Amino acid sequence: MNINLIESLACISKIIDMINPRLNLHHVRTAFIAWHLARESHFTLAQCRKTLLAALLHDIGGLDEESRLQPLSYYDNELNDHAAIGGELLASVPLLNPLQQIVRYHHIRWDEGKGETVNGKRVPKESHIIYLADRIDVLIARYRAEDLLAERDAITDIIVQGEHSLYKPEYINAFRKIASCEHFWLMMTSTDFDEYINEIPRIHNDSISLHNFRDIAGMLAFIIDGFSQHGVQHSLVIGRISGYLAQEMGIAPVQCLKIEIAGLLHNLTSLALCSAPAHTGDENVVWEVLSPIEAISDIACWCKRQKNEEGASANLPEVNILKASIYLASLLPEVTLLTEFNARVGETAEIAPELADLIRQHSARLLQIFHESVRERLVLVQHINQLSRH
């Protein structure tokens, strides 16, 4: 099963932007601008691709609403923790690891050329492009409620004033070319997500496997848990237990992967319920955003159905696995003895009878999965805390 990478990352960025209405479509607009800046700056196709993908996720390191809104002032503080944290998160996903340095340095100003390096490390040229694209979108957002076409010269003047100090001159020249085209400004007035995606040309190596998507879902699970009340390991534990139980039940490998992804994303709607009243209570809106991703329809169905009060006999096996895994994720931190664990498993209606026997047979392995997941998340949290202190 092949999944489109651009559409997947764009859908994920759209979900993240739902955290606050002020962020609406910020990532996809920034990616659209960055793609055109990179092309006008004569980047290679590979460099254009990396610029686009990194731009779609450039603020992913904002782990709370305040840190996501912090860079929305045009004259921002270049020492943004979210940039370094975003790089750390991308480094945890093998497919996205090549983007980590681009995202880490995407708030570095050009500063008459001093911004070419930071602490002896060369700043990727893609980072400077994304910084310019990001600032363009933030500035345009100020005028979007007005007549944007009438303000295009004023906006262009403000951006151009940052030449040499904020932005590399050759990228400002690229912006001048883009800004001279009326179509660019017409696009900037659009609030249609699909229009931006359709404007970005397809690129090579744009197909990923279900395993790749599982890894991306694991990163997203960490962000989801930051906006919930269950602890940083919660969704990772549910994902891994779901996948393990599915495997032990003899379910086909592809379906096992999908069930694991469902566990990782089961609480996805918590992101959109933070502070976007328009989406509160309408979980379908969130899952519809992800609908362009192949295989998500099954996953969305299971995640929605696990919240129903239906008995086990009325549920799909995948839903029963998910419900059981969610219960186990809350139980495992409370028990230390396998005898206590096995007793509690048999007492709850959240676990279907046929699953209860399987869970008791594999209780030692499930406890091991829990502890391994906790350790993994604590290592990531430790790295992030170290970055925040610098």
VEXMARSE-441899 format. One record per atom (N, C-alpha, C): residue in one letter; x, y, z. Coordinates in steps of 0.2 Angstrom, whole numbers, plus 5000, padded with zeros to 4 digits. Atoms other than C-alpha are relative to their C-alpha. Layout:
BEGIN
aXYZ;...
end
This chain:
BEGIN
m500449945000;m500050005000;m500450065000;n499649935000;n500750174995;n499650065002;i500449944997;i500250335003;i500450064998;n499749945003;n500550514996;n500350045006;l499749964994;l501850605007;l499850075000;i500249934999;i501450785003;i499350005003;e500650004997;e499650755006;e499949985007;s500050024993;s499950665022;s500350055004;l499749954996;l501050795029;l499650065000;a500449945000;a499950935023;a499349995004;c500650024996;c498450845031;c500150015008;i499849994993;i499350835047;i500150075003;s499949934998;s499951015047;s499350045001;k500649975000;k498151065044;k499649985007;i500350024993;i497550965060;i500450045005;i499649974995;i498951045070;i499850085000;d500349935000;d498351225064;d499350015002;m500749994997;m496651185070;m500050025008;i499949984993;i497351215088;i499850075001;n500349934999;n496951395085;n499950034994;p500249975006;p496051495072;p500550044996;r499549955003;r497451615070;r500549964996;l499550045004;l498551475063;l499749974994;n500350035005;n497251425050;n500450004993;l499750015007;l498151355034;l500750035000;h499349975000;h499851435040;h500549954997;h499550045002;h500851285037;h500049994992;v500150015007;v500151245019;v500250064996;r499949945004;r500251425014;r500850025000;t499349995000;t502051445020;t500449954996;a499750055004;a502451285011;a500050024992;f500249985007;f501651354995;f500550064998;i499549945001;i502751514997;i500749984999;a499350025000;a504351425001;a500149964993;w499950045006;w504151304986;w500150054994;h499849965005;h504051454974;h500650045001;l499449964999;l505451554982;l500649954999;a499450055001;a506551394981;a500149994992;r499950015007;r506151374963;r500350064996;e499749945003;e506451554959;e500750015002;s499349994998;s508151544968;s500449954997;h499650055004;h508651404956;h500249945005;f499850064996;f508651264970;f499949944995;t500150065004;t508851094963;t499349975002;l500750034998;l507250984963;l500149965007;a499950034993;a507950884978;a500050065005;q500149944995;q508151054987;q499350035001;c500749975000;c506451114982;c499649955004;r500450054996;r505750944989;r500150015007;k499849994993;k506650965005;k499750065003;t500349944998;t506051145007;t499349995001;l500750004999;l504251105004;l499849955006;l500150054994;l504250955016;l500150035007;a499949974993;a505051045030;a499650065001;a500549954999;a503951195027;a499349985003;l500650034998;l502451085029;l499949995008;l499950024993;l503051045047;l500450055004;h499549964996;h504051195052;h499950025007;d500249984993;d503151235068;d499749945004;i500250064997;i502851055073;i500250005007;g499750004994;g503951085088;g499650045006;g500449964996;g502651205096;g499549955004;l500350054996;l502051085110;l499450025004;d500649984997;d500751195117;d499850064996;e500349955004;e499651335111;e500450065000;e499649945000;e500751475117;e500650004996;s499350005004;s502351415109;s499850004992;r500249995007;r501351395092;r499850074998;l500249935002;l500651575093;l500650045000;q499449964999;q502351645098;q500350034994;p499749975006;p503051665081;p499650044995;l500549965004;l501551755074;l500150075000;s499849935001;s502251925077;s500650004995;y499649995006;y503151985061;y500850005003;y499350004997;y504752035071;y500149955006;d500050054995;d504951875080;d500749995004;n499450024997;n506251815092;n500349944997;e499750055004;e507451705083;e500249945004;l499850054996;l507851605098;l499349965002;n500650034999;n506251505097;n500149935002;d499950074998;d506251345107;d499649954995;h500450055004;h504951265095;h500449984994;a499650025006;a506151265080;a500549945002;a499650054998;a507451165090;a499649935002;i500450064998;i506151045097;i499749974994;g500350035006;g505351025080;g500549964996;g499550045003;g507050965073;g500149945004;e499950064996;e507150845088;e499449954998;l500550045001;l505450775084;l500149974993;l499950025007;l505850755065;l500649955000;a499550055000;a507450665070;a499849935002;s500250064997;s506450535079;s499649954994;v500350035005;v505650485062;v500549994994;p499550015005;p506850395050;p499950044993;l500249975007;l505950465034;l500150075000;l500049924999;l505950645041;l500650025003;n499449984997;n507650645048;n500450054996;p499649955004;p508450735033;p499750075001;l500349935000;l507250885037;l500250035007;q499949984993;q507850905056;q500450065000;q499549944999;q509251035053;q499650064997;i500349955003;i508151135041;i499550035005;v500549974995;v506751155054;v500350035006;r499649984994;r507951175068;r500250074999;y499749935001;y508651335060;y499650054996;h500449965004;h507151405052;h499850075002;h500249934997;h507051565063;h500750045000;i499449965000;i508851615060;i500050064995;r500049955005;r509051785052;r500750004996;w499449995004;w510251825038;w500650045003;d499549964996;d511151965048;d500650014996;e499449985004;e512252025034;e500549944999;g499650065002;g512851845031;g500249965006;k499850034994;k513251805049;k499549945001;g500550054999;g511651695049;g500249934995;e499850065004;e512551575037;e500249945004;t499850064995;t513251475052;t499750025007;v500249994993;v512651455070;v500449955004;n499550044996;n513951395083;n500449964996;g499550045005;g515051335069;g499749964996;k500450045005;k513651245060;k499750034995;r500349975006;r513151285043;r499250005000;v500750005000;v511351335042;v499749984993;p500250025006;p510451245028;p499650064996;k500349955004;k509951365013;k499250005001;e500850014999;e508151285015;e499750045006;s500249974994;s508051355032;s499950084999;h500149935002;h508251535026;h499450024995;i500649995005;i506951515012;i499449995005;i500650014996;i505751445025;i499950065005;y500149944995;y506051595037;y499750054996;l500349955004;l505651715023;l499349984998;a500750025001;a504151615018;a499550015006;d500450004993;d503551605036;d499850075001;r500149934999;r503751795038;r499550034995;i500549975005;i502851835022;i499349985002;d500750024999;d501351725027;d499750045007;v500249974994;v501351805045;v499850074999;l500249945001;l501351975038;l499450014996;i500650005004;i500051945025;i499449995004;a500550014996;a498951875038;a499750065004;r500249944997;r498852045046;r499550044995;y500449965005;y498052115030;y499449964996;r500550045003;r496951965025;r499350025000;a500749985000;a495352035031;a499950074996;e500149945004;e495652195021;e500149984992;d499950015007;d495952215002;d500749984999;l499350025000;l497552115001;l500350024993;l499749975007;l497752164982;l500250075001;a499949934999;a497652344987;a500650015005;e499449994995;e499052315001;e500649974997;r499450045002;r500252214990;r500650045000;d499449965000;d501452354988;d500350025007;a499849984994;a501452405006;a500349935004;i499750074997;i501752215011;i500749994997;t499350015004;t503152204998;t500550045003;d499649954997;d503952355005;d500349985007;i499850034993;i504052285023;i500449944999;i499650065001;i504752125017;i500750024997;v499449985003;v506052205006;v500550045005;q499649974995;q506652315020;q500449965005;g499650054996;g507252155029;g500649974996;e499450035004;e508552125015;e500650015003;h499350004997;h510252095022;h499949995007;s500150014993;s509652105040;s499649945002;l500450064999;l508251975040;l500149944995;y500150045006;y508351895023;y500650004996;k499450015005;k509751835011;k499750044993;p500249965006;p509751964996;p499749964994;e500250045006;e509551824983;e499349985001;y500750024999;y507951764991;y499550065000;i500449955001;i507251934992;i499950024992;n500150005007;n507551944973;n499549954997;a500550055002;a506551784971;a499350035002;f500749984997;f505151864982;f499850064995;r500249945005;r505152024970;r499649974994;k500250035006;k504851904955;k499349975002;i500650034998;i503451814964;i499550055002;a500549954998;a502651974971;a499750044994;s500249975006;s502552044954;s499449974996;c500550045003;c501351914949;c499350005003;e500749994996;e499451944953;e499849945002;h500250064998;h499151764953;h500249985007;f499850024993;f500151744969;f499650045005;w500449974995;w499151874978;w499349985000;l500750035001;l497551804972;l500049935004;m499950064996;m498151634980;m500050025007;m499949984993;m498551724996;m499350025003;t500649984997;t496751774998;t499549945001;s500450064999;s496151594997;s500049975007;t500050034994;t495551505012;t499849924998;d500250075002;d495351335002;d500749965000;f499450054999;f496651205008;f500249974994;d499850045006;d496551104992;d500350054994;e499749965005;e496951254981;e500750015001;y499349994999;y498651274989;y500449934998;i499850075001;i498951084988;i500149994992;n500050015007;n498451084970;n500550044996;e499649965004;e499551224965;e500849985001;i499350024999;i501151134972;i500149944995;p499950065004;p501851024958;p500249945003;r499850064997;r502050844961;r500749995000;i499350015000;i503750784966;i500249935000;h499850075000;h504850634965;h500049975007;n499950034993;n504950504979;n499450035005;d500549974996;d503250564985;d499549945002;s500450054998;s502550394989;s500349965006;i499850034994;i502750315007;i499649945001;s500350064998;s502350145014;s499650015007;l500450004994;l501150105028;l500550005007;h499550004995;h502750075039;h500250085002;n499849934999;n503250255036;n499550045003;f500649964997;f501550325040;f499949985007;r500150024993;r501550225056;r500650045004;d499549964997;d503250315061;d499850075001;i500349935000;i502450485057;i499550015005;a500550004995;a500950435067;a500350005007;g499750004993;g502050405082;g500350065002;m499849934998;m502750575081;m499450045002;l500649974999;l501050645080;l499749985007;a500250024993;a500550545095;a500350035006;f499649964994;f501850635106;f499750075000;i500349935000;i501050805101;i499349995003;i500650014997;i499350735104;i500050005007;d500050014993;d499750675121;d500250075004;g499949944997;g500450845125;g499450055001;f500649964999;f498750925123;f499449965004;s500550044996;s497850785133;s500349995007;q499950014993;q497850735151;q500349935002;h499950074998;h498550555150;h500749995001;g499350015000;g500450575150;g500349994993;v499750005007;v501750575136;v500149944997;q499950065003;q501850395134;q499349974998;h500650035000;h499950365133;h499849974993;s500250025007;s499650355114;s500549954997;l499550045003;l501250265110;l499949935003;v500250074997;v500750125123;v499449974996;i500650035003;i499050105115;i500249984993;g499850025006;g499750095098;g500449945000;r499650065000;r501049965102;r499649945003;i500450064998;i499849855112;i499549984995;s500550025005;s498549865099;s500349964994;g499650035006;g499849815085;g500249935003;y499850064997;y500449675097;y499449955000;l500650044999;l498749605101;l499749984993;a500250025006;a498249605083;a500449954997;q499650055003;q499749515078;q499949935003;e500150064996;e499449385092;e499349964998;m500750025002;m497649365086;m500049974993;g499950025006;g498349315069;g499750044994;i500249955006;i497749465059;i500550014995;a499549995005;a498549505043;a500550065001;p499549954998;p500149605044;p499850084998;v500249945002;v499449755034;v499550035005;q500549984996;q497949765045;q500250015007;c499749994993;c499049745061;c500350075000;l499749935001;l499949905055;l499550055001;k500549955000;k498349995053;k499750015007;i500250004993;i497749945070;i500550045005;e499549974996;e499350005078;e499950084999;i500149935001;i499150175069;i499350035003;a500649984997;a497350185075;a500150015008;g499849994993;g498050165093;g500450065001;l499649944999;l499350305090;l499550064999;l500449945002;l497950425083;l499450005003;h500750014998;h496450365093;h499850075004;n500249944997;n496450535103;n500250064996;l499849955005;l496850645088;l499550065001;t500549944999;t495250755091;t500250045006;s499849954994;s496050825107;s500450064997;l499649945003;l497150935096;l499550064998;a500449955002;a495651025088;a499550025005;l500549984995;l494651035104;l500350055005;c499649954996;c495951145112;c499750075001;s500349935000;s495351315107;s499750024994;a500349995006;a494451305091;a499349995001;p500750014998;p492651325096;p499649974994;a500450025006;a492051295078;a500049924999;h500050075001;h492651115079;h499849965006;t500250034994;t492151075097;t499449964999;g500650045000;g491050925098;g499949964993;d500150035007;d491250885079;d500649964999;e499450045001;e492550745079;e500049984992;n500050025007;n492050705061;n500450054996;v499649955004;v492850875055;v500749985000;v499350025000;v494550815061;v500249944996;w499950065004;w494450645053;w499950014993;e500149995007;e493850715037;e500650044997;v499349975002;v495450825036;v500549954998;l499550055002;l496450665035;l499749954995;s500350045005;s495250585022;s500449994994;p499650015006;p496450615008;p500549945000;i499550044999;i497650495016;i499749934999;e500250075001;e497450315009;e500049965006;a500050054995;a496950185022;a499750045007;i500249964994;i496350325035;i499349995001;s500750014999;s494550285032;s499849945005;d500150064995;d494650115041;d500250025007;i499749984994;i495750195055;i499550055003;a500449954998;a494550345057;a499349965003;c500650034998;c493050225058;c500149965007;w499950044994;w493850115072;w500150055006;c499949964995;c494350265082;c499450045002;k500649974998;k492650345082;k499649955003;r500550054997;r491750175086;r500349985007;q499850034993;q492850135101;q499850045005;k500349954995;k492050285110;k499349985001;n500750024999;n490350205108;n499949955006;e500150044994;e489550105122;e499849934998;e500350065002;e489149955111;e500449945003;g499750054997;g489549785118;g500549974995;a499550035004;a490949675112;a499849964994;s500350045006;s489849565101;s499850044994;a500349965006;a489249715091;a500650044997;n499449975002;n491049775088;n500449964995;l499550035004;l492249745074;l500649975005;p499450024996;p493849645081;p500550065001;e499649944999;e494849805077;e499850045005;v500349964995;v493749905088;v500149975007;n499950044994;n493849775102;n500750015002;i499350004999;i495749775101;i500250075003;l499949934998;l495749965102;l499850025007;k500349994993;k494549975117;k500449975005;a499650044995;a495549845126;a500750035001;s499349974999;s497249935123;s499950065003;i500149944996;i496550095129;i499949995007;y500150024993;y495950015145;y500749985003;l499450034998;l497649925147;l500550065001;a499549944999;a498650095145;a499850045006;s500249974993;s497650165160;s500249955006;l499950054995;l497850005170;l500849995001;l499350024999;l499749965167;l500450055005;p499649964995;p500450115177;p499849995007;e500350014993;e499350065192;e500249935003;v499950074997;v499949885194;v500849984999;t499350025000;t501649805198;t500049925000;l500050075000;l501149625200;l499649974994;l500450035006;l500549515185;l499449975003;t500650034997;t499349425197;t499450065000;e500549955000;e498449595200;e499850024993;f500249985007;f498549635182;f499549964997;n500450055002;n497749475177;n499350005003;a500750004996;a496349495190;a499650064997;r500349945002;r495949675184;r499749994993;v500250015007;v495849615166;v499449964999;g500650045000;g494449495170;g499450035003;e500549964997;e493449625179;e499750054996;t500249945004;t493149755165;t499649974994;a500450015007;a491849755151;a500350034994;e499749975006;e493049855141;e500449954996;i499650055003;i493949695136;i499649944998;a500450065003;a493049565125;a500349945003;p499850074997;p493149385133;p500549974996;e499550045004;e494149315119;e500750045000;l499349964999;l495449455121;l500250005007;a499850014993;a495449435140;a500549945001;d499550064999;d496249265139;d500650014996;l499449995003;l497449315126;l500550055004;i499749954996;i497949465137;i500449975006;r499750034994;r498249365152;r500649954998;q499450055002;q499349235142;q500650054998;h499449965002;h500449385136;h500150065005;s500049944995;s500349495152;s500750025001;a499349984999;a502249495154;a500350044995;r499849965006;r502549555137;r499750064999;l500349945000;l501249685138;l500350055005;l499749954995;l502049755154;l500750024997;q499349985003;q503749755145;q499950054995;i500249945005;i502949855130;i499950065004;f500249944996;f502249975143;f500750045002;h499449974997;h503950005151;h500550024995;e499649985005;e504950015135;e499750064997;s500349945003;s503750145128;s500150065005;v499949954995;v503850245144;v500750035000;r499349985001;r505750245143;r500250044994;e499949975006;e505750295125;e499750075000;r500249935000;r504650445128;r500350045005;l499749974995;l505550495144;l500750034997;v499449985004;v507150505133;v499950064996;l500149945005;l506350615120;l499850065004;v500149954996;v505650725134;v500650035003;q499449974997;q507350745142;q500450044995;h499649965005;h508150795125;h499650074999;i500449945001;i506750925123;i500150055005;n499949954994;n506950995140;n500750035000;q499349975001;q508851015137;q500050054994;l500149955005;l508451105121;l499750065002;s500449944997;s507251225130;s500450045005;r499649974995;r508551265143;r500650044996;h499449975004;h509851325129;h499750074997;
end
